[in-house]
Amino acid sequence: MAQYKKLSLEELIVLSQNDDLKALEELIRREQKNVFAAFSYLSKDNVSDLTQEALLRVAKNIHTLKNPKNFKGWLNQIITNLFFDELRKKQRKPDMISIDEEDEIKTQLPDKRCKPNEKCLSNELENMIKKAIRELPEQFRIAIILRELQGLSYEEIAIATNSNVGTVKSRIARARGRLQDGLKSYI
C-alpha cells in the first residue's frame, strides 16, 4: 500500500480504471476529506451519507472517465448532482413535526476537545462560516464552494454548473460579497 501513496492522482486513476483495487482504495482515501468538506458546506443534513454515495459512484464509474486530468471536474459534477438530487428529495417530503415530548428532550454533553480558547473560537467561527455559506442561494453556494474549497477554475465551474464563465464569476463575486456582509461582526 505504501507504493500507492507515492503515486500521483492521475496514476492512481489510470490504475483504478484497469481494475487495480488498491489504487482505487488509495484514490478514495485521498479524496474523501475533500468530498466530505464540500458536502458539509453545501448541506447540514446527511453529509456522511452523501459523501459515501459520491465515493461509491466514483468507484463504480471510474471506468467512464475518459481523461484522468479531468478527474476533479468529474468528481465535482458527481457532488453537484448528488446535492441537487438531495434538494429535490427534500422538496417532495412534507415537514414532519413530532408530537412526542420525549423526542425533543436532548442531553448536551460538553465537548472535551475544546479546552483551549483558540480552538473553541476557531470552531465557532468555522460554524458561523458554514452557516453563512448554507444561507446563500443555491447558485452562489455551489459556485463559491467549487471555487474556494475544491479549487476549480472558472471554466471547470461553468462546465459543472452548465453555465457560462461570466455567470460563474458574477455568482462568486456576489457570494463573496454576501459572506463578507454576513460575517462582518465575526471577522
Sequence and secondary structure as in RCSB ss.txt:
>XXXX:A:sequence
MAQYKKLSLEELIVLSQNDDLKALEELIRREQKNVFAAFSYLSKDNVSDLTQEALLRVAKNIHTLKNPKNFKGWL
NQIITNLFFDELRKKQRKPDMISIDEEDEIKTQLPDKRCKPNEKCLSNELENMIKKAIRELPEQFRIAIILRELQ
GLSYEEIAIATNSNVGTVKSRIARARGRLQDGLKSYI
>XXXX:A:secstr
 HHHHTS HHHHHHHHHTT HHHHHHHHHHHHHHHHHHHHHH SSSHHHHHHHHHHHHHHHGGG S GGGHHHHH
HHHHHHHHHHHHHHHHHS       GGGG       TT  SHHHHHHHHHHHHHHHHHHTS HHHHHHHIIIIIT
   HHHHHHHHTS HHHHHHHHHHHHHHHHHHHTTT 
